[in-house]
Amino acid sequence: MGKHPAARASVEIGRPTKRVRIESETKPKAKQQPPKGRATPPPPPPSKSKGKGKEKEVITEPPPRRNKTAAATNTSSGSTDPSRLPTSFKVVAGSYEKLLYGLDGTISLSDDLEPIFTLKPIFIFPAHVSCIKAVAASPEGGKWLATGSSDEIVKVWDLRRRKEIGGLMHHEGSITYLHFPSRSHLLSASEDGTLCLFRARDWSVLRALKGHKGRVNCIAVHPSGKLALSVGKDRTLRMWDFMRGKGVASTKLGKEGEVVQWSLSGTHFVVQWSSTLELYATNMTLIHIINHPSRIHDVKFCKRLDSGDEALLVGAEDKKVSVYDNLFTQDQEPKLVAEFVGHSNRIKALKTLDIALPSGSKRPYTTIVCTVSSDGKIHIYDLSRLPPAQAISNSPTQIDPVSEYDSKGTRLTCLTLAEGDPSESSKSALQKREHSDSEDSEEENNEVGSQDAVSDDESKESGSEDDEEEEGEGEEEFEEEGESD
């Protein structure tokens, strides 16, 4: 089979970087003498693995120095500490008309100390040559923005500078889903049946996950970040282990799942197709089946601000977002408690974001719900307006939007929420976090360089032979990925 150099060049933005070797053991930087009176343990045997490609790309547990960043990410995603929450936000929406809309959301206080949400457009431009089908923003500062289209390209943007970084052309089908599981990784899905995990440092492909026989519709990453679920046209539910970089389980659903979502606690997940929702526990025990009155387009778990219990937001053809409560108890059926109204056409997508409110507000923070619709409007709802759990009536409460933006008839398709530009007080913390990430990257590069030097000394060969071997391995891997498409 011939080589595929074009596919290899299109994976990365800019000049390709040297392939990173992930070894089981690394050479210590300095030999430490054991304390007197203690026996010296035997050194571990040197790694002799020289496997080609697949073993090197397995996603392993991060080294201990990365745990601090991971812990901060996990804490901020589920934290209700207002000091760690953003004070502003950005809304980015894609459309059938190839236009990408960017809005800046700010919060002020009224005379009675109630929050006032304001949406102001900051950019509108054609981002792709075909309709935009997926959009995602990175967490922890919202620096990166990724957009996917029917043109089979994932474009990456610097959201702060509002500049295009480049395009990722690894897929051979329309992009169906994009998600940043962390600030340093991007996950994509496509009609070609593959999932790709990109590294944000150089936008190289860490892993191409294959298993679906047809279009992948949706991916749900577990709150731990260690595994994910996906559904697709082949009517299967698949589980992926990110720590080993491969699929670990699959089950036949008997119908094409369109959306899959984990609960915030990670103990349950929901699968949606047409107008039906199936709620499962992690052991695949079916907890509830919700038959919605109209076709569903998007679902999202959220946390009630009064009780802390989880609720399910459902956006559908009925032009509203329905809120279901009592989800995880088998002896009680889920109950429709509220409806977010105001749209005049189907709800295409919805997202949530925790936001800190200005000083002097009646409450320190709230959760906003953002929706896009085929009517061309973007709505913001305040989750604090949900009725208290003990005051729920037989009929659902109607809740109006607190802010609205009209794109004048554009058919909006997808949506993401990002943290707003950092304030002066939080810029220093953000710079420290980015500086810590850059130091970690430099340490990784130094370790890789030292491993390459050791292998050169042991082999007694010229450096050109090592480079040729690495290039050959990369070409073989891309050939292997192309064979199944």
ZIHU-V693403 format. One record per backbone hydrogen bond with DSSP energy under -0.5 kcal/mol. CO is the residue of the C=O (numbers start at 1). NH is the residue of the N-H. If there is no record, write none. Layout:
co->CO nh->NH
co->CO nh->NH
This chain:
co->4 nh->8
co->5 nh->9
co->6 nh->10
co->7 nh->11
co->8 nh->11
co->10 nh->169
co->12 nh->14
co->20 nh->22
co->21 nh->23
co->35 nh->38
co->39 nh->41
co->51 nh->53
co->52 nh->54
co->53 nh->57
co->55 nh->58
co->58 nh->60
co->63 nh->66
co->64 nh->67
co->66 nh->70
co->67 nh->71
co->68 nh->72
co->69 nh->73
co->70 nh->74
co->71 nh->75
co->72 nh->76
co->73 nh->77
co->74 nh->78
co->75 nh->79
co->80 nh->82
co->81 nh->84
co->82 nh->85
co->86 nh->356
co->88 nh->420
co->89 nh->105
co->90 nh->418
co->91 nh->103
co->92 nh->416
co->93 nh->101
co->94 nh->413
co->94 nh->414
co->95 nh->98
co->95 nh->132
co->98 nh->127
co->98 nh->128
co->99 nh->95
co->99 nh->101
co->100 nh->125
co->101 nh->93
co->102 nh->122
co->102 nh->123
co->103 nh->91
co->103 nh->105
co->104 nh->106
co->104 nh->120
co->105 nh->89
co->106 nh->118
co->108 nh->116
co->110 nh->113
co->113 nh->362
co->114 nh->110
co->116 nh->108
co->118 nh->106
co->120 nh->104
co->123 nh->102
co->125 nh->100
co->125 nh->127
co->131 nh->150
co->134 nh->148
co->136 nh->146
co->143 nh->159
co->143 nh->160
co->144 nh->138
co->145 nh->157
co->146 nh->136
co->147 nh->155
co->148 nh->133
co->148 nh->134
co->149 nh->152
co->149 nh->175
co->153 nh->149
co->153 nh->155
co->154 nh->168
co->155 nh->147
co->156 nh->165
co->156 nh->166
co->157 nh->145
co->157 nh->159
co->158 nh->162
co->158 nh->163
co->163 nh->158
co->166 nh->156
co->167 nh->169
co->168 nh->154
co->174 nh->191
co->177 nh->189
co->179 nh->181
co->179 nh->187
co->182 nh->185
co->184 nh->200
co->185 nh->182
co->186 nh->198
co->187 nh->179
co->188 nh->196
co->189 nh->176
co->189 nh->177
co->190 nh->193
co->190 nh->216
co->193 nh->211
co->193 nh->212
co->194 nh->190
co->195 nh->209
co->196 nh->188
co->196 nh->198
co->197 nh->206
co->197 nh->207
co->198 nh->186
co->198 nh->200
co->199 nh->202
co->199 nh->203
co->199 nh->204
co->202 nh->13
co->204 nh->199
co->204 nh->206
co->207 nh->197
co->207 nh->209
co->208 nh->210
co->209 nh->195
co->212 nh->214
co->215 nh->217
co->215 nh->233
co->218 nh->231
co->220 nh->229
co->222 nh->225
co->226 nh->242
co->226 nh->243
co->227 nh->222
co->228 nh->240
co->229 nh->220
co->230 nh->238
co->231 nh->217
co->231 nh->218
co->232 nh->235
co->232 nh->257
co->235 nh->253
co->235 nh->254
co->236 nh->232
co->236 nh->238
co->237 nh->251
co->238 nh->230
co->239 nh->248
co->239 nh->249
co->240 nh->228
co->240 nh->242
co->241 nh->245
co->241 nh->246
co->246 nh->241
co->249 nh->239
co->251 nh->237
co->255 nh->257
co->259 nh->272
co->261 nh->270
co->263 nh->266
co->267 nh->282
co->268 nh->263
co->269 nh->280
co->270 nh->261
co->271 nh->278
co->272 nh->258
co->272 nh->259
co->273 nh->276
co->274 nh->296
co->275 nh->292
co->276 nh->273
co->277 nh->279
co->277 nh->290
co->278 nh->271
co->278 nh->280
co->279 nh->287
co->279 nh->288
co->280 nh->269
co->281 nh->284
co->284 nh->286
co->285 nh->281
co->285 nh->287
co->288 nh->279
co->289 nh->291
co->290 nh->277
co->290 nh->292
co->295 nh->317
co->298 nh->315
co->300 nh->313
co->302 nh->311
co->304 nh->308
co->309 nh->304
co->311 nh->302
co->312 nh->324
co->313 nh->300
co->314 nh->322
co->315 nh->297
co->315 nh->298
co->316 nh->319
co->316 nh->347
co->319 nh->343
co->320 nh->316
co->320 nh->322
co->321 nh->340
co->322 nh->314
co->322 nh->324
co->323 nh->337
co->323 nh->338
co->324 nh->312
co->325 nh->335
co->328 nh->330
co->329 nh->332
co->335 nh->325
co->335 nh->337
co->337 nh->397
co->338 nh->323
co->339 nh->341
co->339 nh->399
co->340 nh->321
co->346 nh->348
co->346 nh->374
co->349 nh->372
co->351 nh->370
co->353 nh->368
co->354 nh->86
co->355 nh->366
co->358 nh->361
co->364 nh->357
co->366 nh->355
co->367 nh->383
co->368 nh->353
co->369 nh->381
co->370 nh->351
co->371 nh->379
co->372 nh->348
co->372 nh->349
co->373 nh->376
co->373 nh->412
co->376 nh->407
co->377 nh->373
co->378 nh->405
co->379 nh->371
co->380 nh->402
co->380 nh->403
co->381 nh->369
co->381 nh->383
co->382 nh->385
co->383 nh->386
co->388 nh->391
co->389 nh->392
co->397 nh->339
co->397 nh->399
co->399 nh->341
co->403 nh->380
co->405 nh->378
co->405 nh->407
co->410 nh->412
co->411 nh->96
co->414 nh->94
co->416 nh->92
co->418 nh->90
co->423 nh->427
co->424 nh->428
co->426 nh->430
co->427 nh->431
co->428 nh->432
co->429 nh->433
co->430 nh->434
co->431 nh->435
co->432 nh->436
co->433 nh->437
co->434 nh->438
co->435 nh->439
co->436 nh->440
co->437 nh->441
co->438 nh->442
co->439 nh->443
co->440 nh->444
co->441 nh->445
co->442 nh->446
co->443 nh->447
co->444 nh->448
co->445 nh->449
co->446 nh->450
co->447 nh->451
co->448 nh->452
co->449 nh->453
co->450 nh->454
co->451 nh->455
co->452 nh->456
co->453 nh->457
co->454 nh->458
co->455 nh->459
co->456 nh->460
co->456 nh->461
co->462 nh->465
co->462 nh->466
co->463 nh->467
co->464 nh->468
co->465 nh->469
co->466 nh->470
co->467 nh->471
co->468 nh->472
co->469 nh->473
co->470 nh->474
co->471 nh->475
co->472 nh->476
co->473 nh->477
co->474 nh->478
co->475 nh->479
co->476 nh->480
co->477 nh->481
co->478 nh->482
co->479 nh->483
co->480 nh->484
co->482 nh->485
